[in-house]
């Protein structure tokens, strides 16, 4: 039992990061990191899930869902900022957990983060496909549904059904393109992300600014539609379920922490990137939700491109904005995939360096200095998921995985303050243990409102991960008794 909770010392973590063979290129400043966070946050959540969650769960009260999720993210973000400044190592919450609460729980959170990043990229690729298909249709180019939608559909009443489609080909192709860019280099990827972030933020601001004058207040009544008799459909249960589902919209800010080993001054810049990106995006989300549900009835928003539907509902006065909205959505969703597909390989990279995954997962390209093997592997799996599964099922898996990761990070801060009170902390989470405890309450509370089918898939996924740990990771860990001496030497 003691072996399951063995911890990796902070000294070992920092020494490992400085090894030339496994070093990553430090090129990111505070602006790059902030834009990386915004790039990860503003995407499918604002361009796709806002409308779908309003239509299915909360109505115009989806605004309250965003506020609830933002509060939980703020608590978790403060905890992430302390860890990222103190342990500026690739691996995000996995690395933090390994240094604080032990190997088994670190493995669990590392396996859980796959849901957040890999499944997240797949979900976003489906949203990207919807907007690209709609954009091309405006020019008379029609991509058949058989090759632009998932062959499977899912809802919590009928379960899984066949759609008759073959594959979502645009989703597969965009994942392949982003993967290739990430193999080439972090600086090139960050530059593309900066341009994409600028484009989508401008479009979002234009939608808010011009759409506000087209709001029909009648669309906000009732602001919180009465419960339909089914738990999670309107009423307060719908607001909280909506918060759990659209939590997927906030996953980008913690992806900043996966790039800690590529930041120029991580102790100063990581907290700035995490908290600034979260603050900017929360304001934009609330404004878009209010504008969208004010322009068009929430009942009409269960579509792949709800923002475009909102522009159409405003009438001819906003038709000029339609193409810009789609271009911004396409650019925005592209940058989200870039951030998520950047984050996941670095989790694998960190786990491989610790011996919990095979050594080839930590190979770094000799020229580009990127973890190319894990980047290609991650892209291949994400492409398959995006090509065959619907955004709703993928998004719910991402949300529950993210919520679990955030809860563990918050708990780790409480543990570390007790076990290592004298560690140097360039940034300190305020009001510990209150803030981390509130983070745990909010995140776990949102998990409880997610559908049972989502919980079942999480349990199966975690069971597979724990099996892999006991069959491979536990015996190959660099902290295993027979390897400790070699590791220290």
Order of alpha helices (4+ residues) and beta strands (2+ residues): alpha-alpha-alpha-alpha-alpha-alpha-beta-beta-alpha-alpha-alpha-alpha-alpha-alpha-alpha-alpha-alpha-alpha-alpha-alpha
